[in-house]
Amino acid sequence: MRNGTVPGAGRTDSANADAPHVTGGGVRRRSARGRVWGRAACGLVLAAPAALLLVRLTGRDTGTRLAVPMVLFPHTAVLALLVLVLTTAVRAVRSWSVAAVALLLIAAQVWLVAPRFVPDSVAVPSSAARLRVATLNTDEGAVDPAAVVAMVRSERIDVLAVEQTPARGLDALERAGLGALLPYHALHPEYDSSIYSRTPLTGADTTDIDTVWPQTTAKITVGGRTVRLVAVHTYYPLGNPGRWSRDMHSLTSLATDDGPDTVFLGDFNATLDHAPMRFLLAAGLTDTHAELGEGWAPTWPVGAGITPPLVQLDHVLHGSGLAGVSVRERTLPGTDHRAVVAELAVLPQRAPVLLTG
């Protein structure tokens, strides 16, 4: 060391002077790339709800494979909500434009789904005759027959529709004592749907409409009125979406020809977001769950590991001559579908209006 000078001090200071600039620039570049990738990931996540919203608005699920992912339409709002939170609360991926898209998707889904959570204002007279119905897909007769009989007894069921129930399944229900509670029936194991009733049935038959499995129909008298029952089981879109759509179209034609006193109940393999289901409802039917504001009522799949039921495929629909009083779901051991139990009231008929000149 000479004259108090540290050897190499100048070189060290010069190098140190440049170091913060290089390090800071690298951090900024990495941070910028992180924001770009984060925003791109958020945009990719939004592609799912955006695509299903487009399908929902255009009805492109009719007869196409898009009918399969369409069952998850309400669930994709969770993805949009997650992106909204991330792009507004997390600085690293903050993007007001992406957040605006997420908010728009959430608003659109709420606008489409919210009505089914708002009960209809239908006045049901206390004197109106009541009909308690239930529908159950027995999963090829795998349901516990004793549990079915216990449900019919505890829920005071007047009419039970069973789907996907072969002859051995019907025999098991009979041995469990179902016939003692519901002695009248229209059993068609070869046609995949059957009807049991507490009171006599008339006109028991199967429809001649174009469906994979003929739908079992019958008539019952309730409060002096004749109500037509249709036990529904359609084909499934995963197997053949075109065939499923034709089944739903045939049911729509049947509903159009029916009067106001009709009940369609069963496994439609469709949610309220499927276009064919909306066409069926537009033919003059009302979904009892949506009518009573019970917009979240998943019925399938049951017993699929840790996953709870995710979608509602089983419905009770009725014509304008009836109104929903109550509806609930029952989980029975052995089947992958939940049962739907509904109480319907027969509304007073309106007197015809006579026009005089």
C-alpha positions as CSV (number, residue, x, y, z in Angstrom):
1,M,0.0,0.0,0.0
2,R,1.4,3.4,-1.1
3,N,0.3,6.9,-0.2
4,G,-2.8,5.5,1.6
5,T,-4.2,4.2,-1.7
6,V,-5.8,0.8,-1.7
7,P,-4.7,-1.2,-4.7
8,G,-7.5,-1.9,-7.2
9,A,-9.9,0.5,-5.4
10,G,-10.8,2.3,-8.5
11,R,-11.5,-0.8,-10.4
12,T,-13.7,-2.1,-7.6
13,D,-15.7,1.0,-7.4
14,S,-16.3,1.1,-11.1
15,A,-17.5,-2.5,-11.1
16,N,-19.8,-1.9,-8.2
17,A,-21.2,1.1,-9.8
18,D,-22.4,-1.0,-12.8
19,A,-23.7,-4.0,-10.7
20,P,-27.0,-2.4,-9.3
21,H,-28.0,-1.4,-12.8
22,V,-27.5,-4.9,-14.2
23,T,-29.2,-6.7,-11.3
24,G,-32.2,-4.3,-11.2
25,G,-32.7,-4.5,-14.9
26,G,-32.7,-8.3,-14.7
27,V,-35.3,-8.3,-11.9
28,R,-37.5,-5.9,-13.8
29,R,-37.3,-8.0,-17.0
30,R,-38.1,-11.1,-15.0
31,S,-41.0,-9.3,-13.3
32,A,-42.4,-8.1,-16.6
33,R,-42.2,-11.6,-18.1
34,G,-44.0,-12.9,-15.0
35,R,-46.8,-10.4,-15.4
36,V,-47.1,-11.3,-19.1
37,W,-47.3,-15.0,-18.4
38,G,-49.6,-14.5,-15.5
39,R,-52.0,-12.5,-17.5
40,A,-51.8,-14.9,-20.3
41,A,-52.6,-17.8,-17.9
42,C,-55.6,-15.8,-16.6
43,G,-56.8,-15.2,-20.1
44,L,-56.5,-18.9,-20.9
45,V,-58.5,-19.8,-17.8
46,L,-61.3,-17.4,-19.0
47,A,-61.5,-19.2,-22.3
48,A,-63.5,-22.0,-20.7
49,P,-66.4,-19.8,-19.3
50,A,-66.3,-17.6,-22.4
51,A,-66.6,-20.6,-24.8
52,L,-69.5,-22.2,-22.8
53,L,-71.2,-18.8,-22.6
54,L,-71.1,-18.6,-26.4
55,V,-72.5,-22.1,-26.7
56,R,-75.2,-21.3,-24.1
57,L,-76.3,-18.2,-26.0
58,T,-76.2,-19.8,-29.5
59,G,-77.6,-23.3,-28.6
60,R,-74.6,-24.9,-30.4
61,D,-74.9,-27.9,-28.0
62,T,-77.9,-29.3,-29.9
63,G,-76.7,-32.5,-31.5
64,T,-73.0,-31.8,-31.0
65,R,-70.3,-33.0,-28.6
66,L,-70.5,-29.5,-26.9
67,A,-73.5,-30.9,-25.0
68,V,-71.1,-32.8,-22.8
69,P,-69.0,-29.8,-21.3
70,M,-72.2,-27.8,-21.3
71,V,-73.3,-29.6,-18.0
72,L,-70.5,-27.6,-16.3
73,F,-71.7,-24.2,-17.5
74,P,-72.7,-22.8,-14.0
75,H,-69.4,-24.1,-12.5
76,T,-67.2,-22.1,-14.8
77,A,-68.3,-18.9,-13.0
78,V,-66.0,-20.0,-10.3
79,L,-63.1,-19.8,-12.7
80,A,-64.1,-16.3,-13.8
81,L,-64.4,-15.2,-10.2
82,L,-60.9,-16.6,-9.4
83,V,-59.4,-14.6,-12.3
84,L,-61.3,-11.5,-11.2
85,V,-59.8,-11.8,-7.7
86,L,-56.2,-12.5,-9.0
87,T,-56.2,-9.6,-11.5
88,T,-57.5,-7.1,-9.0
89,A,-55.8,-8.1,-5.8
90,V,-52.5,-9.6,-6.8
91,R,-50.1,-7.0,-8.0
92,A,-47.9,-9.4,-10.0
93,V,-50.8,-10.2,-12.4
94,R,-52.9,-7.1,-12.0
95,S,-54.7,-6.3,-15.2
96,W,-57.9,-4.2,-15.3
97,S,-58.7,-5.3,-18.8
98,V,-58.6,-9.0,-17.9
99,A,-60.5,-8.2,-14.8
100,A,-63.2,-6.4,-16.8
101,V,-63.6,-9.5,-19.1
102,A,-63.9,-11.7,-16.0
103,L,-66.5,-9.4,-14.5
104,L,-68.5,-9.4,-17.8
105,L,-68.5,-13.2,-17.9
106,I,-69.7,-13.4,-14.3
107,A,-72.5,-10.9,-14.9
108,A,-73.6,-12.8,-18.0
109,Q,-73.8,-16.1,-16.1
110,V,-75.6,-14.5,-13.2
111,W,-78.1,-13.0,-15.7
112,L,-78.8,-16.5,-17.2
113,V,-78.8,-18.6,-14.0
114,A,-80.3,-16.2,-11.4
115,P,-84.0,-16.7,-12.5
116,R,-83.9,-20.3,-11.3
117,F,-83.1,-19.1,-7.8
118,V,-86.2,-16.8,-7.7
119,P,-89.5,-18.5,-6.9
120,D,-92.4,-18.0,-9.2
121,S,-95.4,-16.2,-7.7
122,V,-98.1,-18.8,-8.3
123,A,-101.1,-18.7,-5.9
124,V,-102.0,-22.2,-4.8
125,P,-105.4,-22.5,-3.1
126,S,-105.3,-24.5,0.1
127,S,-108.1,-26.6,-1.2
128,A,-106.3,-27.6,-4.3
129,A,-105.8,-31.4,-4.8
130,R,-102.2,-32.5,-4.3
131,L,-100.1,-35.1,-6.1
132,R,-96.8,-36.3,-4.6
133,V,-94.5,-37.7,-7.3
134,A,-90.9,-39.1,-7.3
135,T,-88.5,-40.2,-10.0
136,L,-85.5,-42.4,-9.6
137,N,-82.9,-43.9,-12.0
138,T,-82.1,-47.2,-10.3
139,D,-78.8,-47.7,-12.2
140,E,-79.7,-51.0,-13.8
141,G,-81.6,-52.1,-10.7
142,A,-78.6,-51.7,-8.4
143,V,-80.5,-49.4,-5.9
144,D,-81.4,-50.9,-2.5
145,P,-85.0,-51.9,-3.0
146,A,-85.8,-51.6,0.8
147,A,-84.5,-48.0,0.6
148,V,-86.9,-47.2,-2.2
149,V,-89.9,-48.7,-0.3
150,A,-88.8,-46.7,2.8
151,M,-88.7,-43.5,0.7
152,V,-92.2,-44.1,-0.8
153,R,-93.6,-44.7,2.7
154,S,-91.9,-41.7,4.4
155,E,-92.6,-39.3,1.6
156,R,-96.1,-40.5,1.0
157,I,-95.5,-40.9,-2.7
158,D,-98.5,-41.2,-4.9
159,V,-96.7,-41.8,-8.2
160,L,-93.2,-43.2,-8.6
161,A,-91.3,-43.3,-12.0
162,V,-88.3,-45.6,-12.2
163,E,-85.8,-45.5,-15.0
164,Q,-83.0,-47.9,-16.2
165,T,-84.7,-50.7,-14.3
166,P,-84.6,-54.2,-15.8
167,A,-86.9,-57.0,-14.9
168,R,-84.7,-58.2,-12.0
169,G,-84.8,-54.7,-10.6
170,L,-88.6,-54.6,-10.7
171,D,-88.8,-58.1,-9.1
172,A,-86.5,-56.9,-6.3
173,L,-88.8,-53.9,-5.7
174,E,-91.8,-56.1,-5.6
175,R,-90.2,-58.5,-3.1
176,A,-89.3,-55.5,-0.9
177,G,-93.0,-54.6,-0.7
178,L,-93.4,-51.7,-3.2
179,G,-96.5,-53.3,-4.6
180,A,-98.3,-53.1,-1.3
181,L,-97.8,-49.3,-1.2
182,L,-98.2,-48.6,-4.9
183,P,-100.4,-51.5,-6.2
184,Y,-101.1,-50.0,-9.7
185,H,-98.4,-49.9,-12.3
186,A,-97.3,-49.7,-15.9
187,L,-94.2,-51.8,-16.0
188,H,-92.0,-51.9,-19.1
189,P,-88.5,-53.1,-18.2
190,E,-87.7,-53.7,-21.8
191,Y,-88.5,-50.0,-22.5
192,D,-86.4,-48.7,-19.6
193,S,-89.1,-46.8,-17.7
194,S,-92.0,-47.8,-15.5
195,I,-94.7,-46.1,-13.4
196,Y,-96.1,-47.1,-10.0
197,S,-99.2,-45.5,-8.5
198,R,-101.2,-45.5,-5.3
199,T,-104.4,-45.0,-7.2
200,P,-105.7,-46.6,-10.5
201,L,-103.9,-45.8,-13.7
202,T,-105.7,-45.6,-17.1
203,G,-104.3,-45.5,-20.6
204,A,-101.1,-47.1,-19.5
205,D,-98.9,-47.5,-22.6
206,T,-95.6,-46.5,-24.2
207,T,-95.3,-43.6,-26.5
208,D,-94.7,-44.1,-30.2
209,I,-92.5,-41.1,-30.5
210,D,-88.9,-41.3,-31.9
211,T,-86.8,-42.0,-28.9
212,V,-84.2,-44.7,-28.3
213,W,-86.4,-46.2,-25.5
214,P,-90.2,-45.8,-25.6
215,Q,-91.3,-43.6,-22.8
216,T,-93.9,-45.1,-20.5
217,T,-97.1,-43.1,-20.1
218,A,-100.3,-43.4,-18.1
219,K,-103.1,-41.2,-16.8
220,I,-104.3,-40.7,-13.2
221,T,-107.2,-38.9,-11.7
222,V,-106.4,-36.1,-9.2
223,G,-109.2,-34.0,-7.7
224,G,-111.5,-34.9,-10.5
225,R,-109.0,-34.0,-13.2
226,T,-107.1,-36.4,-15.5
227,V,-103.3,-35.9,-15.3
228,R,-101.1,-37.5,-17.9
229,L,-97.8,-39.0,-16.7
230,V,-94.7,-39.5,-18.8
231,A,-91.8,-41.5,-17.3
232,V,-88.8,-40.1,-19.1
233,H,-85.4,-41.6,-19.9
234,T,-83.5,-40.2,-22.8
235,Y,-80.3,-41.3,-24.5
236,Y,-77.1,-39.6,-23.2
237,P,-75.1,-37.0,-25.1
238,L,-71.8,-38.6,-24.3
239,G,-72.9,-41.7,-26.2
240,N,-74.5,-40.0,-29.2
241,P,-75.3,-36.3,-29.0
242,G,-77.4,-36.4,-32.2
243,R,-79.5,-39.3,-30.9
244,W,-79.9,-37.5,-27.5
245,S,-81.1,-34.3,-29.3
246,R,-83.6,-36.3,-31.3
247,D,-85.0,-37.8,-28.1
248,M,-85.4,-34.4,-26.6
249,H,-87.0,-33.0,-29.7
250,S,-89.5,-35.9,-29.7
251,L,-90.4,-35.1,-26.0
252,T,-90.9,-31.5,-27.1
253,S,-93.4,-32.6,-29.8
254,L,-95.2,-34.7,-27.2
255,A,-95.4,-31.9,-24.7
256,T,-96.7,-29.6,-27.4
257,D,-99.5,-32.0,-28.1
258,D,-100.3,-32.5,-24.4
259,G,-102.7,-30.3,-22.5
260,P,-101.9,-28.3,-19.3
261,D,-102.5,-31.3,-17.0
262,T,-99.3,-33.2,-17.6
263,V,-96.2,-34.3,-15.7
264,F,-92.9,-35.3,-17.3
265,L,-90.6,-36.9,-14.8
266,G,-87.4,-38.9,-15.0
267,D,-83.8,-38.8,-16.2
268,F,-83.5,-36.4,-19.0
269,N,-79.7,-36.5,-19.3
270,A,-80.0,-32.7,-19.6
271,T,-79.6,-29.7,-17.4
272,L,-81.5,-26.4,-17.6
273,D,-78.6,-24.9,-19.6
274,H,-78.9,-27.4,-22.5
275,A,-80.7,-25.9,-25.5
276,P,-82.9,-29.0,-26.1
277,M,-84.1,-28.8,-22.5
278,R,-85.0,-25.1,-22.9
279,F,-86.9,-26.0,-26.0
280,L,-88.8,-28.6,-24.1
281,L,-89.7,-26.1,-21.3
282,A,-90.8,-23.6,-24.0
283,A,-93.4,-26.2,-25.2
284,G,-95.4,-25.4,-22.1
285,L,-93.6,-27.2,-19.2
286,T,-92.2,-25.8,-16.0
287,D,-89.2,-27.2,-14.1
288,T,-90.4,-27.6,-10.4
289,H,-86.9,-26.8,-9.0
290,A,-86.6,-23.6,-10.9
291,E,-90.3,-22.7,-10.2
292,L,-89.7,-23.0,-6.4
293,G,-86.3,-21.1,-6.5
294,E,-84.3,-24.3,-5.9
295,G,-81.8,-23.5,-8.5
296,W,-79.0,-25.7,-7.2
297,A,-80.1,-29.4,-7.0
298,P,-77.5,-31.7,-8.5
299,T,-78.6,-35.3,-8.8
300,W,-75.6,-37.0,-10.5
301,P,-73.1,-38.6,-10.0
302,V,-73.6,-40.1,-6.6
303,G,-71.0,-42.3,-5.0
304,A,-68.2,-41.2,-7.4
305,G,-65.4,-41.1,-4.8
306,I,-65.0,-37.8,-3.0
307,T,-66.7,-35.8,-5.7
308,P,-70.2,-34.7,-4.7
309,P,-73.1,-34.6,-7.2
310,L,-72.3,-31.9,-9.8
311,V,-75.2,-31.7,-12.3
312,Q,-79.0,-32.0,-12.3
313,L,-80.1,-34.6,-14.9
314,D,-83.3,-35.7,-13.1
315,H,-86.3,-33.4,-13.2
316,V,-90.0,-33.1,-12.5
317,L,-91.7,-31.0,-15.2
318,H,-95.3,-30.1,-15.3
319,G,-97.9,-28.3,-17.4
320,S,-99.6,-25.0,-16.6
321,G,-102.6,-26.9,-15.0
322,L,-100.4,-27.7,-12.0
323,A,-98.0,-25.9,-9.7
324,G,-95.1,-26.9,-7.6
325,V,-95.6,-26.9,-3.8
326,S,-92.3,-28.5,-2.7
327,V,-89.4,-30.4,-4.1
328,R,-86.4,-32.2,-2.6
329,E,-83.7,-34.8,-3.4
330,R,-83.1,-38.1,-1.7
331,T,-79.9,-40.1,-1.8
332,L,-80.5,-43.9,-1.9
333,P,-77.8,-46.5,-1.6
334,G,-76.8,-48.4,-4.7
335,T,-77.6,-45.9,-7.5
336,D,-75.6,-43.1,-9.0
337,H,-78.6,-40.8,-9.3
338,R,-80.4,-39.0,-6.5
339,A,-84.2,-39.3,-6.4
340,V,-86.3,-36.2,-6.9
341,V,-89.5,-35.9,-4.8
342,A,-92.0,-33.2,-5.6
343,E,-95.5,-32.2,-4.4
344,L,-97.7,-30.7,-7.1
345,A,-101.0,-29.0,-6.8
346,V,-103.8,-29.1,-9.4
347,L,-104.8,-25.5,-10.0
348,P,-108.5,-24.6,-10.5
349,Q,-109.5,-24.3,-14.1
350,R,-110.2,-20.9,-15.4
351,A,-113.7,-20.4,-16.8
352,P,-113.6,-19.7,-20.5
353,V,-114.2,-16.1,-21.5
354,L,-117.2,-15.6,-23.8
355,L,-117.0,-12.9,-26.3
356,T,-120.2,-11.3,-27.3
357,G,-120.7,-8.9,-30.2
